[in-house]
Amino acid sequence: MCHCESEDACHRYVVPFEAAPAQLSELRRAVRSQLGSWGASAVTEEAELVATELGANVIKHVGRDVAASLVLELREGRVRLEVHDRSRALPTAPLGETCADSAESGRGLHLIAAMAHDWGAARTSTGKVIWCELSLKPAGCEARVGRVAAVLSVYGQCSGTSSLDLAALDETVTDVITDLLHWLAAQGGDPDGALGRAQMHYEAEAA
């Protein structure tokens, strides 16, 4: 079972886990949920694959049932994933061996290298970390996504939630937009005009 520790203020999410095949699906669910709550769902598929590969790498090269942890961070225009374990042995090459034990097995660090903006490995005081950074897409909206993630974190803290499913996320975004329109009206602005312009800007940037 994964136990999650979220640090919303710095957009950091920590998932301790035991290296076992059954835990890989739990890691994917944790990644999907947290990226959704940050408004970074654009890289969910890639991030789930990275989490699976790094988790499987621990199983194959460090051992089953050993303690490890997955760390997610939302940075400027990127999502960073790290897997920490207690082995100090670093990968010798970017191409990992394919593990044929099961469908959940790792298919190699070459997959991570191919999709990542950047990746690497380093020794730590307790073992090692393998990390990967994914660029948020589309490229033109990274700054917007980062700003909205910060706003949603504040709303999540006010409501006592640190991770939202898609339905709750939609509701929270609606609340944010509604609050902004009320605020603009209170300043003597034009909520309808602002909403229309925002829609046009979104459609132009998303096209």
C-alpha positions in Angstrom: 0.0 0.0 0.0 1.3 3.4 -0.9 1.3 6.1 1.8 1.3 9.6 0.3 2.7 12.8 1.8 1.8 15.9 0.0 3.6 19.3 0.4 1.3 21.6 -1.6 3.2 24.8 -0.9 6.2 23.7 -2.9 4.3 21.3 -5.2 6.1 18.2 -4.0 4.5 14.8 -3.5 6.2 11.8 -1.9 5.0 8.2 -2.2 6.9 5.7 -0.1 6.4 2.1 -1.5 7.7 -1.4 -1.3 9.3 -2.7 -4.5 6.8 -5.3 -5.6 5.0 -5.8 -8.9 1.6 -5.2 -7.3 2.7 -1.7 -6.2 3.3 -0.5 -9.7 -0.4 0.1 -10.4 -0.6 2.0 -7.1 2.2 4.2 -8.2 0.4 4.9 -11.5 -2.8 5.8 -9.7 -0.9 8.1 -7.3 0.8 9.9 -10.3 -2.4 10.3 -12.2 -4.3 11.7 -9.2 -1.6 14.2 -8.2 -0.9 15.5 -11.7 -4.6 16.0 -12.1 -4.7 18.0 -8.9 -1.8 20.2 -10.1 -3.5 20.8 -13.5 -0.6 18.9 -15.2 -2.6 16.1 -16.8 -1.0 16.7 -20.2 2.0 14.5 -19.2 0.0 11.9 -17.2 0.6 9.1 -19.7 4.4 9.7 -19.9 4.6 10.2 -16.1 2.8 6.9 -15.4 5.2 5.1 -17.7 8.2 6.7 -16.0 6.9 5.7 -12.6 6.3 2.1 -13.8 9.8 1.8 -15.3 11.6 3.3 -12.4 9.6 1.1 -9.9 10.3 -2.0 -12.0 14.0 -1.0 -12.2 14.1 -1.1 -8.3 12.5 -4.6 -8.3 14.9 -6.0 -10.9 18.2 -4.4 -9.8 17.8 -3.8 -6.1 15.3 -6.5 -5.0 11.7 -7.2 -4.3 10.0 -5.7 -1.3 12.8 -3.3 -0.5 11.8 0.2 0.7 11.8 2.9 -1.9 10.0 6.2 -2.6 8.6 8.1 -5.6 8.8 11.9 -5.5 6.8 14.1 -7.8 7.7 17.8 -8.2 6.1 20.5 -10.3 8.7 23.0 -11.4 8.9 25.8 -14.0 7.2 24.2 -17.0 8.2 20.7 -16.0 7.2 17.7 -13.9 10.1 15.9 -12.2 9.9 12.3 -11.0 12.4 10.7 -8.8 12.7 7.2 -7.4 15.0 6.8 -4.3 16.3 3.4 -3.1 19.0 2.2 -0.8 21.4 0.8 -3.4 24.3 2.9 -4.3 24.9 1.1 -7.6 24.2 3.5 -10.5 23.0 2.5 -13.9 26.0 1.7 -16.1 24.3 2.8 -19.4 21.1 4.5 -20.5 19.9 1.2 -22.0 18.3 -1.0 -19.4 17.8 -4.7 -19.9 14.3 -5.9 -20.7 12.9 -7.9 -17.8 10.7 -10.7 -19.0 9.3 -11.8 -15.7 5.9 -10.2 -16.2 3.9 -7.6 -18.2 4.7 -5.2 -15.3 8.4 -5.5 -15.8 10.6 -2.6 -16.8 11.4 -2.1 -20.4 14.5 -0.2 -19.9 15.8 3.2 -19.0 16.2 3.9 -22.8 12.4 4.5 -22.8 12.8 7.2 -20.2 15.7 8.7 -22.0 13.7 8.9 -25.2 10.7 10.7 -23.7 12.4 12.9 -21.1 13.5 16.5 -21.4 16.3 15.5 -19.1 17.2 12.6 -16.8 20.0 11.2 -14.7 21.1 9.3 -11.6 23.1 10.2 -8.5 24.2 8.7 -5.2 22.6 10.0 -2.1 23.4 9.8 1.6 21.0 6.8 1.8 21.5 5.1 -1.6 20.7 6.6 -5.0 18.1 8.5 -7.0 17.1 8.1 -10.6 15.2 11.2 -11.9 13.5 12.3 -15.0 12.0 15.6 -16.1 9.0 15.9 -18.5 8.1 19.1 -20.3 4.5 20.2 -19.9 2.5 20.4 -23.1 1.6 22.4 -25.1 4.9 24.2 -24.7 3.3 27.7 -24.8 1.2 27.2 -21.6 3.8 26.0 -19.1 3.8 29.3 -17.2 0.0 29.3 -17.1 -0.2 25.7 -15.8 2.4 26.5 -13.1 0.4 29.6 -11.9 -2.9 27.7 -11.8 -1.3 24.9 -9.9 -0.3 27.4 -7.2 -3.9 28.8 -7.1 -5.5 25.4 -6.9 -3.1 24.5 -4.0 -4.5 27.4 -2.1 -8.1 26.4 -2.8 -7.2 22.8 -1.8 -5.8 24.0 1.5 -8.9 26.0 2.2 -11.2 23.0 1.5 -8.9 20.6 3.4 -8.1 18.5 0.3 -4.6 17.9 -1.1 -5.5 15.6 -4.1 -8.6 15.9 -6.3 -10.3 13.5 -8.7 -11.3 14.9 -12.1 -14.9 15.7 -11.0 -13.7 17.6 -7.9 -11.0 19.3 -10.0 -13.6 20.6 -12.5 -15.6 21.9 -9.6 -12.6 23.7 -8.0 -11.7 25.3 -11.4 -15.3 26.5 -11.8 -15.1 28.0 -8.3 -11.9 29.8 -9.1 -13.3 31.3 -12.3 -16.5 32.3 -10.5 -14.5 34.0 -7.8 -12.5 35.9 -10.4 -15.6 37.1 -12.1 -17.1 38.3 -8.8 -13.8 40.1 -8.0 -13.7 41.8 -11.4 -17.3 42.9 -11.1 -16.6 44.4 -7.7 -13.8 46.4 -9.2 -16.1 47.8 -11.8 -14.9 45.5 -14.6 -16.8 43.6 -17.3 -17.0 39.9 -16.3 -18.8 38.8 -19.5 -16.2 40.5 -21.7 -13.3 39.0 -19.7 -14.8 35.6 -19.9 -15.2 35.9 -23.7 -11.7 37.1 -24.2 -10.3 34.3 -22.0 -12.2 31.7 -24.1 -10.8 33.2 -27.3 -7.2 33.2 -25.9 -7.6 29.6 -24.8 -8.9 28.5 -28.2 -6.1 30.3 -30.0 -3.3 28.9 -27.8 -4.8 25.3 -27.8 -5.2 25.2 -31.6 
